Amino acid sequence: MKILLFLISFLPFTIWAQAISFDPQRGLVEVKVILDGQVKGTFGIDTGADRLYIDKTFAQENQLTFRQPIPQRKIVGLEGTSKAYAVSLRSLRIGGDISLYNLRATAIDIRQLVNDSTGNIPDGLIGYEILRRFYVKVNYPQRKMELLSFEPDFLRGKRYFTIPFKQYQHLILVNVTFPNDMTASMILDYCASQTTINSSLAKKLGINSEKSENVIVSEMTLGESVTSKNVPVLIRDYPQFKKSVARAQFDGVLGYSFLSHYVITVDYKRHRIYVHKP
């Protein structure tokens, strides 16, 4: 089984409110982008990334501007590390109507950061440095996402659940309840194709931690109200990534296999998540 996980440890813009289609085939929120007015690519909307990343090979093949040849400090992902290089972008267009200008990006080898048997990866990742300026709404059932610079209309109604989250650096940490009222802190990540739990939590749940594939958790509840049954999970510990965020206490990653049932909006300013059940 493949698993794609992209957690890695003043922008003038023009924006209109319009839903952008995304392709969930790999279990990621991936959208079409245009760089510098002409370079077409597919980028992941990544709440687990701290900034704007571009795959180094993609950047080189499309002759994007590297600011200097000397690498920055290494970037640590869930599955590995990569050297990082500074890249300048004149513009980034997301979907058809969201444009950002004069950006700094980081070029990395995305393949070194993930465990993916297909070899397919996004051309880049749009992370916290950009996302924090918006309400980030992902409608998984309809395969639509929005970056809203104003308060969404649905907040004037009552047909949603509000779930607070804690933030460590760029990471979104939410409480998830498992069977027997066991509660754990997990990272909510739009760019994780699977939900994962660590071996310690698996043991507490009575799951054989040596069985890393095809594990089913009978029930998981996000916050106090959003419940999914029979959730497929993988068992992963990510020791290297945990060292890079040593003060962040988490027992897993809440990814596509849980999130795909819902409409979810991240409100970075209020540290809240709003969840709809379609």
C-alpha positions as a Markdown table, in Angstrom:
| # | Residue | x | y | z |
|---|---|---|---|---|
| 1 | Met | 0.0 | 0.0 | 0.0 |
| 2 | Lys | 1.3 | 3.4 | -0.9 |
| 3 | Ile | 1.3 | 6.3 | 1.5 |
| 4 | Leu | 2.0 | 9.9 | 0.7 |
| 5 | Leu | 2.7 | 12.2 | 3.7 |
| 6 | Phe | 4.0 | 15.7 | 3.2 |
| 7 | Leu | 4.5 | 17.0 | 6.8 |
| 8 | Ile | 7.6 | 19.2 | 6.8 |
| 9 | Ser | 8.9 | 21.2 | 9.3 |
| 10 | Phe | 4.3 | 40.3 | 3.6 |
| 11 | Leu | 2.8 | 38.7 | 0.5 |
| 12 | Pro | 0.7 | 41.1 | -1.8 |
| 13 | Phe | -2.1 | 39.2 | -3.4 |
| 14 | Thr | -5.3 | 39.5 | -5.4 |
| 15 | Ile | -8.2 | 37.1 | -4.6 |
| 16 | Trp | -11.7 | 36.3 | -5.6 |
| 17 | Ala | -14.0 | 33.8 | -3.8 |
| 18 | Gln | -14.3 | 30.9 | -6.2 |
| 19 | Ala | -14.2 | 27.1 | -5.6 |
| 20 | Ile | -11.2 | 25.4 | -7.1 |
| 21 | Ser | -11.5 | 21.8 | -8.2 |
| 22 | Phe | -8.9 | 19.3 | -6.9 |
| 23 | Asp | -8.0 | 15.7 | -7.7 |
| 24 | Pro | -8.2 | 13.4 | -4.7 |
| 25 | Gln | -6.9 | 10.4 | -6.6 |
| 26 | Arg | -3.7 | 10.1 | -4.4 |
| 27 | Gly | -5.6 | 11.1 | -1.3 |
| 28 | Leu | -4.2 | 14.6 | -1.4 |
| 29 | Val | -5.7 | 18.1 | -2.0 |
| 30 | Glu | -3.9 | 18.9 | -5.2 |
| 31 | Val | -4.7 | 21.9 | -7.4 |
| 32 | Lys | -3.5 | 23.3 | -10.7 |
| 33 | Val | -1.1 | 26.3 | -10.5 |
| 34 | Ile | 0.8 | 28.6 | -12.9 |
| 35 | Leu | 4.2 | 29.9 | -11.9 |
| 36 | Asp | 5.7 | 33.1 | -13.3 |
| 37 | Gly | 2.8 | 33.4 | -15.8 |
| 38 | Gln | 3.7 | 30.3 | -17.8 |
| 39 | Val | 4.9 | 27.3 | -15.9 |
| 40 | Lys | 2.1 | 24.9 | -15.2 |
| 41 | Gly | 2.2 | 22.5 | -12.3 |
| 42 | Thr | 0.2 | 20.6 | -9.6 |
| 43 | Phe | 0.7 | 21.7 | -6.0 |
| 44 | Gly | -0.6 | 20.2 | -2.8 |
| 45 | Ile | -2.6 | 22.3 | -0.3 |
| 46 | Asp | -0.5 | 21.2 | 2.7 |
| 47 | Thr | -1.5 | 22.2 | 6.3 |
| 48 | Gly | 1.5 | 20.1 | 7.4 |
| 49 | Ala | 4.1 | 22.2 | 5.6 |
| 50 | Asp | 5.5 | 25.5 | 7.0 |
| 51 | Arg | 6.0 | 27.4 | 3.7 |
| 52 | Leu | 5.9 | 27.2 | -0.1 |
| 53 | Tyr | 7.9 | 24.3 | -1.5 |
| 54 | Ile | 8.8 | 23.4 | -5.1 |
| 55 | Asp | 10.2 | 20.1 | -6.2 |
| 56 | Lys | 13.8 | 20.7 | -7.1 |
| 57 | Thr | 13.7 | 18.7 | -10.3 |
| 58 | Phe | 10.5 | 20.5 | -11.4 |
| 59 | Ala | 12.1 | 23.9 | -10.7 |
| 60 | Gln | 15.2 | 23.0 | -12.7 |
| 61 | Glu | 13.3 | 21.6 | -15.7 |
| 62 | Asn | 11.3 | 24.7 | -15.9 |
| 63 | Gln | 14.2 | 27.1 | -15.4 |
| 64 | Leu | 12.9 | 28.8 | -12.3 |
| 65 | Thr | 15.2 | 31.3 | -10.6 |
| 66 | Phe | 17.4 | 29.9 | -7.8 |
| 67 | Arg | 18.5 | 32.8 | -5.6 |
| 68 | Gln | 21.8 | 31.1 | -4.7 |
| 69 | Pro | 23.5 | 27.7 | -5.3 |
| 70 | Ile | 24.4 | 27.1 | -1.7 |
| 71 | Pro | 21.8 | 24.9 | 0.1 |
| 72 | Gln | 19.9 | 26.0 | 3.2 |
| 73 | Arg | 19.6 | 23.8 | 6.3 |
| 74 | Lys | 18.0 | 20.5 | 5.6 |
| 75 | Ile | 14.2 | 20.1 | 5.6 |
| 76 | Val | 12.9 | 17.2 | 7.7 |
| 77 | Gly | 9.8 | 15.3 | 6.6 |
| 78 | Leu | 7.9 | 12.4 | 8.0 |
| 79 | Glu | 9.8 | 9.9 | 5.8 |
| 80 | Gly | 13.2 | 11.5 | 5.3 |
| 81 | Thr | 15.2 | 14.7 | 4.8 |
| 82 | Ser | 16.2 | 16.9 | 1.8 |
| 83 | Lys | 18.6 | 19.7 | 1.0 |
| 84 | Ala | 16.8 | 23.0 | 0.4 |
| 85 | Tyr | 17.5 | 25.8 | -2.0 |
| 86 | Ala | 16.0 | 29.3 | -2.2 |
| 87 | Val | 13.9 | 30.1 | -5.2 |
| 88 | Ser | 12.3 | 33.4 | -6.3 |
| 89 | Leu | 8.9 | 33.5 | -8.0 |
| 90 | Arg | 7.4 | 36.5 | -9.7 |
| 91 | Ser | 3.9 | 35.1 | -9.4 |
| 92 | Leu | 1.8 | 32.1 | -8.3 |
| 93 | Arg | -1.7 | 31.6 | -9.7 |
| 94 | Ile | -3.8 | 29.0 | -7.9 |
| 95 | Gly | -6.7 | 27.6 | -9.8 |
| 96 | Gly | -8.1 | 30.4 | -12.1 |
| 97 | Asp | -8.6 | 33.4 | -9.8 |
| 98 | Ile | -6.1 | 33.5 | -6.9 |
| 99 | Ser | -2.9 | 35.3 | -7.7 |
| 100 | Leu | 0.1 | 36.0 | -5.4 |
| 101 | Tyr | 3.2 | 38.0 | -6.4 |
| 102 | Asn | 6.9 | 38.3 | -5.5 |
| 103 | Leu | 7.2 | 35.1 | -3.5 |
| 104 | Arg | 10.0 | 33.2 | -1.9 |
| 105 | Ala | 9.9 | 29.5 | -2.2 |
| 106 | Thr | 12.1 | 26.6 | -1.2 |
| 107 | Ala | 13.2 | 23.9 | -3.6 |
| 108 | Ile | 13.5 | 20.4 | -2.2 |
| 109 | Asp | 13.6 | 16.8 | -3.4 |
| 110 | Ile | 10.1 | 15.8 | -2.4 |
| 111 | Arg | 10.8 | 12.2 | -3.2 |
| 112 | Gln | 13.2 | 12.0 | -0.3 |
| 113 | Leu | 10.5 | 13.1 | 2.1 |
| 114 | Val | 7.8 | 10.6 | 1.4 |
| 115 | Asn | 7.2 | 6.9 | 1.1 |
| 116 | Asp | 5.4 | 6.3 | -2.2 |
| 117 | Ser | 5.6 | 3.2 | -4.2 |
| 118 | Thr | 4.3 | 4.9 | -7.4 |
| 119 | Gly | 7.0 | 7.6 | -7.7 |
| 120 | Asn | 4.3 | 10.2 | -8.3 |
| 121 | Ile | 4.6 | 13.4 | -6.3 |
| 122 | Pro | 3.2 | 16.9 | -6.5 |
| 123 | Asp | 5.3 | 19.6 | -8.2 |
| 124 | Gly | 5.1 | 21.6 | -5.0 |
| 125 | Leu | 3.4 | 22.2 | -1.7 |
| 126 | Ile | 1.5 | 25.3 | -0.5 |
| 127 | Gly | 2.0 | 25.6 | 3.2 |
| 128 | Tyr | 1.3 | 27.7 | 6.3 |
| 129 | Glu | 3.2 | 30.8 | 5.2 |
| 130 | Ile | 0.5 | 31.3 | 2.6 |
| 131 | Leu | -2.5 | 29.4 | 4.0 |
| 132 | Arg | -2.5 | 31.3 | 7.3 |
| 133 | Arg | -3.8 | 34.4 | 5.6 |
| 134 | Phe | -7.0 | 32.7 | 4.5 |
| 135 | Tyr | -9.9 | 30.5 | 5.6 |
| 136 | Val | -8.9 | 27.3 | 4.0 |
| 137 | Lys | -12.0 | 25.3 | 3.0 |
| 138 | Val | -11.9 | 21.8 | 1.6 |
| 139 | Asn | -15.1 | 20.1 | 0.4 |
| 140 | Tyr | -13.9 | 16.5 | 0.0 |
| 141 | Pro | -17.2 | 15.0 | -1.2 |
| 142 | Gln | -17.5 | 17.6 | -4.0 |
| 143 | Arg | -13.7 | 17.8 | -4.7 |
| 144 | Lys | -13.7 | 21.6 | -4.3 |
| 145 | Met | -11.5 | 23.9 | -2.2 |
| 146 | Glu | -11.5 | 27.6 | -1.4 |
| 147 | Leu | -9.0 | 30.1 | 0.0 |
| 148 | Leu | -11.2 | 32.9 | 1.4 |
| 149 | Ser | -9.8 | 36.2 | 2.6 |
| 150 | Phe | -13.1 | 37.1 | 4.3 |
| 151 | Glu | -15.4 | 35.3 | 6.8 |
| 152 | Pro | -17.3 | 32.5 | 5.2 |
| 153 | Asp | -21.1 | 32.9 | 4.9 |
| 154 | Phe | -21.8 | 29.6 | 6.7 |
| 155 | Leu | -20.5 | 31.1 | 10.0 |
| 156 | Arg | -23.7 | 33.1 | 10.2 |
| 157 | Gly | -25.7 | 29.9 | 10.5 |
| 158 | Lys | -25.6 | 26.9 | 12.8 |
| 159 | Arg | -25.1 | 23.9 | 10.5 |
| 160 | Tyr | -21.5 | 23.1 | 11.4 |
| 161 | Phe | -19.4 | 21.9 | 14.2 |
| 162 | Thr | -16.7 | 24.1 | 15.8 |
| 163 | Ile | -13.5 | 22.3 | 16.9 |
| 164 | Pro | -10.6 | 24.2 | 18.6 |
| 165 | Phe | -7.1 | 23.3 | 17.8 |
| 166 | Lys | -3.7 | 23.9 | 19.3 |
| 167 | Gln | -0.9 | 25.2 | 17.0 |
| 168 | Tyr | 2.8 | 24.3 | 17.3 |
| 169 | Gln | 4.7 | 26.3 | 14.8 |
| 170 | His | 2.7 | 25.6 | 11.7 |
| 171 | Leu | 1.2 | 22.2 | 12.8 |
| 172 | Ile | -2.5 | 21.9 | 13.5 |
| 173 | Leu | -3.0 | 19.7 | 16.6 |
| 174 | Val | -6.5 | 18.3 | 17.3 |
| 175 | Asn | -8.0 | 16.0 | 19.9 |
| 176 | Val | -9.3 | 12.7 | 18.6 |
| 177 | Thr | -11.2 | 10.1 | 20.7 |
| 178 | Phe | -10.8 | 6.4 | 20.1 |
| 179 | Pro | -12.7 | 3.4 | 21.5 |
| 180 | Asn | -12.9 | 3.1 | 25.3 |
| 181 | Asp | -12.8 | 6.9 | 25.5 |
| 182 | Met | -9.1 | 7.0 | 24.8 |
| 183 | Thr | -8.0 | 10.5 | 23.6 |
| 184 | Ala | -4.9 | 11.4 | 21.6 |
| 185 | Ser | -3.5 | 14.5 | 20.0 |
| 186 | Met | -3.1 | 14.2 | 16.2 |
| 187 | Ile | -1.9 | 16.4 | 13.4 |
| 188 | Leu | -4.6 | 17.4 | 10.9 |
| 189 | Asp | -3.0 | 17.3 | 7.5 |
| 190 | Tyr | -4.8 | 18.0 | 4.1 |
| 191 | Cys | -1.7 | 16.5 | 2.4 |
| 192 | Ala | -1.7 | 13.1 | 4.1 |
| 193 | Ser | -3.2 | 10.3 | 2.0 |
| 194 | Gln | -3.7 | 8.1 | 5.1 |
| 195 | Thr | -4.5 | 8.4 | 8.7 |
| 196 | Thr | -1.7 | 7.1 | 10.9 |
| 197 | Ile | -1.2 | 6.3 | 14.6 |
| 198 | Asn | 2.0 | 5.5 | 16.4 |
| 199 | Ser | 2.9 | 2.1 | 17.9 |
| 200 | Ser | 2.4 | 3.3 | 21.5 |
| 201 | Leu | -1.2 | 4.3 | 20.7 |
| 202 | Ala | -1.8 | 1.1 | 18.7 |
| 203 | Lys | -0.7 | -0.9 | 21.7 |
| 204 | Lys | -3.1 | 0.9 | 24.0 |
| 205 | Leu | -5.9 | 0.2 | 21.5 |
| 206 | Gly | -5.0 | -3.5 | 21.5 |
| 207 | Ile | -3.6 | -3.4 | 17.9 |
| 208 | Asn | -0.5 | -5.4 | 17.0 |
| 209 | Ser | 2.0 | -2.7 | 16.4 |
| 210 | Glu | 4.0 | -4.9 | 14.1 |
| 211 | Lys | 1.2 | -5.0 | 11.6 |
| 212 | Ser | 1.7 | -1.7 | 9.9 |
| 213 | Glu | -0.8 | -2.1 | 7.0 |
| 214 | Asn | -4.5 | -2.6 | 6.7 |
| 215 | Val | -5.4 | -1.8 | 10.3 |
| 216 | Ile | -9.0 | -0.7 | 10.9 |
| 217 | Val | -10.0 | 1.4 | 13.9 |
| 218 | Ser | -13.7 | 0.8 | 14.7 |
| 219 | Glu | -14.4 | 4.5 | 15.6 |
| 220 | Met | -12.7 | 7.8 | 15.7 |
| 221 | Thr | -14.2 | 11.1 | 16.8 |
| 222 | Leu | -12.7 | 14.5 | 16.0 |
| 223 | Gly | -13.4 | 17.0 | 18.8 |
| 224 | Glu | -16.6 | 15.9 | 20.5 |
| 225 | Ser | -19.0 | 15.6 | 17.5 |
| 226 | Val | -17.5 | 14.4 | 14.3 |
| 227 | Thr | -17.3 | 10.6 | 14.2 |
| 228 | Ser | -16.2 | 8.2 | 11.5 |
| 229 | Lys | -16.5 | 4.4 | 11.9 |
| 230 | Asn | -14.1 | 1.7 | 10.6 |
| 231 | Val | -11.3 | 4.1 | 9.7 |
| 232 | Pro | -8.3 | 2.5 | 7.8 |
| 233 | Val | -5.0 | 3.5 | 9.5 |
| 234 | Leu | -1.3 | 2.8 | 9.3 |
| 235 | Ile | 1.1 | 2.5 | 12.2 |
| 236 | Arg | 4.0 | 4.9 | 11.9 |
| 237 | Asp | 6.3 | 6.4 | 14.5 |
| 238 | Tyr | 8.3 | 9.0 | 12.5 |
| 239 | Pro | 11.2 | 9.3 | 15.0 |
| 240 | Gln | 13.3 | 11.7 | 12.8 |
| 241 | Phe | 10.4 | 14.1 | 12.3 |
| 242 | Lys | 9.5 | 14.0 | 16.0 |
| 243 | Lys | 13.0 | 15.1 | 16.9 |
| 244 | Ser | 12.6 | 18.2 | 14.6 |
| 245 | Val | 9.4 | 19.2 | 16.5 |
| 246 | Ala | 10.3 | 17.9 | 19.9 |
| 247 | Arg | 7.9 | 20.1 | 21.8 |
| 248 | Ala | 4.9 | 19.0 | 19.7 |
| 249 | Gln | 3.1 | 16.1 | 21.4 |
| 250 | Phe | 1.2 | 14.0 | 18.9 |
| 251 | Asp | 0.2 | 10.4 | 18.4 |
| 252 | Gly | -0.6 | 10.3 | 14.8 |
| 253 | Val | -1.7 | 12.1 | 11.6 |
| 254 | Leu | -5.3 | 12.7 | 10.7 |
| 255 | Gly | -5.4 | 12.3 | 6.9 |
| 256 | Tyr | -7.6 | 11.6 | 3.9 |
| 257 | Ser | -9.0 | 8.2 | 5.1 |
| 258 | Phe | -10.7 | 10.2 | 7.9 |
| 259 | Leu | -11.2 | 13.6 | 6.4 |
| 260 | Ser | -12.6 | 12.5 | 3.1 |
| 261 | His | -16.2 | 12.3 | 4.5 |
| 262 | Tyr | -16.4 | 16.0 | 5.4 |
| 263 | Val | -16.3 | 19.6 | 4.5 |
| 264 | Ile | -13.6 | 21.2 | 6.6 |
| 265 | Thr | -12.5 | 24.8 | 7.0 |
| 266 | Val | -9.4 | 25.8 | 8.9 |
| 267 | Asp | -9.6 | 29.2 | 10.6 |
| 268 | Tyr | -6.0 | 30.0 | 11.6 |
| 269 | Lys | -6.8 | 33.4 | 13.2 |
| 270 | Arg | -9.2 | 31.9 | 15.8 |
| 271 | His | -7.4 | 28.5 | 16.0 |
| 272 | Arg | -10.6 | 26.7 | 15.0 |
| 273 | Ile | -11.8 | 24.1 | 12.5 |
| 274 | Tyr | -15.3 | 24.1 | 11.2 |
| 275 | Val | -16.7 | 20.8 | 10.0 |
| 276 | His | -19.8 | 20.1 | 8.0 |
| 277 | Lys | -21.4 | 16.7 | 7.4 |
| 278 | Pro | -22.7 | 16.8 | 3.8 |
